[in-house]
């Protein structure tokens, strides 16, 4: 699987761990920055990950920051992104099963690295259920289209 990753300075250490974990699992990593713990603004990195996913250059994306909140919001501004902030396995599973989330957001100051990797694994291995959820995703897409006109 091709996975785009991006983080700000607060998520940099977690990004390094996530990228290594993914590479060790045989995934192709598209690292969109940042490349250090020097202070940077997160929106451009999160938008880059979202665009990479929506354009089909990556199958899924992971954005990371201090809390993951702003990163999720920034990624969700990209038309077609469904980013989910997941702080446990349950939210990761539901994000994929019910919302067909295509970008995972993690908070490097909120979730310890080993647990973040567990959340990531659940996110990656959970499939979208479809069914009644397809109707809801279509409604979300319609709202997005209307707001982007």
C-alpha positions in Angstrom: 0.0 0.0 0.0 1.2 3.6 -0.7 0.8 5.8 2.3 1.5 9.5 2.5 2.7 10.9 5.8 3.1 14.4 7.0 3.6 16.2 10.3 4.5 19.5 11.9 7.3 19.8 14.4 5.2 18.4 17.3 4.4 15.3 15.3 7.8 14.9 13.7 9.1 12.1 16.1 5.9 10.2 15.7 6.1 10.6 11.9 9.5 9.0 11.9 8.2 6.1 14.0 5.1 5.7 11.8 7.2 5.8 8.6 9.6 3.1 9.9 6.7 0.9 11.1 5.0 1.2 7.7 8.2 0.5 5.8 8.9 -2.5 8.0 5.4 -3.7 7.1 6.2 -3.5 3.4 4.3 -0.3 2.6 5.6 2.4 0.3 6.0 5.7 2.1 5.5 9.1 0.6 7.0 11.5 3.1 5.7 15.0 2.7 7.6 16.5 5.6 8.5 18.1 7.9 12.0 17.0 8.3 12.9 18.2 11.8 11.5 19.4 15.1 12.0 23.0 14.1 8.8 25.0 14.4 6.6 25.0 11.3 2.9 25.5 10.5 1.0 22.3 10.0 -1.6 23.2 7.3 0.6 22.9 4.2 1.8 19.5 5.3 -1.7 18.2 6.0 -3.0 19.6 2.7 -0.2 17.9 0.8 -1.0 14.6 2.4 -4.7 15.0 1.6 -4.0 16.0 -2.0 -1.7 13.0 -2.5 -4.5 10.7 -1.4 -7.3 12.4 -3.4 -5.1 12.5 -6.5 -4.5 8.7 -6.2 -0.7 9.0 -5.6 -1.3 7.4 -2.2 -3.9 4.9 -1.0 -4.2 6.4 2.5 -2.6 9.2 4.5 -1.4 9.9 8.0 -1.1 13.4 9.4 0.5 14.1 12.8 0.9 17.0 15.2 0.7 17.8 18.8 -2.9 17.0 19.3 -3.9 15.9 15.8 -6.9 18.3 15.9 -5.6 21.0 13.7 -4.0 18.5 11.4 -7.4 16.7 10.9 -9.1 20.0 10.2 -6.5 21.1 7.7 -6.5 17.8 5.9 -10.3 17.9 5.7 -10.2 21.2 3.8 -9.0 19.2 0.8 -12.0 18.2 -1.4 -12.4 14.4 -1.1 -10.5 13.9 2.1 -12.2 12.2 5.0 -9.6 12.6 7.8 -10.3 11.2 11.2 -8.6 12.0 14.5 -8.3 8.6 16.3 -7.1 8.3 19.8 -7.9 4.6 20.3 -8.5 1.4 18.3 -12.3 1.8 18.5 -12.4 5.2 16.8 -9.8 4.0 14.2 -12.0 1.0 13.4 -15.2 3.0 13.1 -13.5 5.7 11.0 -12.7 3.1 8.4 -15.9 0.9 8.8 -18.5 3.6 8.8 -16.8 6.7 7.4 -14.4 5.2 4.9 -11.8 7.6 6.3 -8.8 8.0 4.0 -6.5 10.0 6.3 -5.7 9.2 9.8 -4.8 12.0 12.2 -2.7 11.3 15.3 -1.6 13.5 18.2 2.1 13.0 19.1 1.6 14.7 22.4 -1.6 12.8 23.2 -0.9 9.1 22.2 2.2 7.3 23.1 4.2 5.9 20.2 3.4 2.2 20.7 -0.3 2.8 21.1 -0.2 5.1 18.0 1.2 2.3 16.0 -1.5 0.0 17.2 -4.1 2.6 16.2 -2.4 2.9 12.8 -2.5 -0.9 12.3 -6.2 -1.0 13.0 -6.8 1.8 10.6 -4.9 0.1 7.9 -6.5 -3.3 8.3 -10.1 -2.3 8.6 -12.3 -2.2 5.5 -15.2 0.1 4.8 -18.5 -1.7 5.4 -20.5 0.0 2.7 -24.3 -0.5 3.0 -26.1 2.2 4.9 -22.9 4.1 5.3 -22.6 4.7 1.5 -25.8 6.8 1.6 -24.3 8.9 4.4 -21.0 9.4 2.6 -22.9 10.5 -0.5 -24.7 13.1 1.6 -21.3 14.3 2.9 -19.9 14.5 -0.7 -23.0 16.5 -1.8 -22.5 19.0 1.0 -18.8 19.3 0.1 -19.7 19.8 -3.6 -22.3 22.5 -2.7 -19.9 24.3 -0.4 -17.1 24.3 -3.0 -19.2 25.9 -5.7 
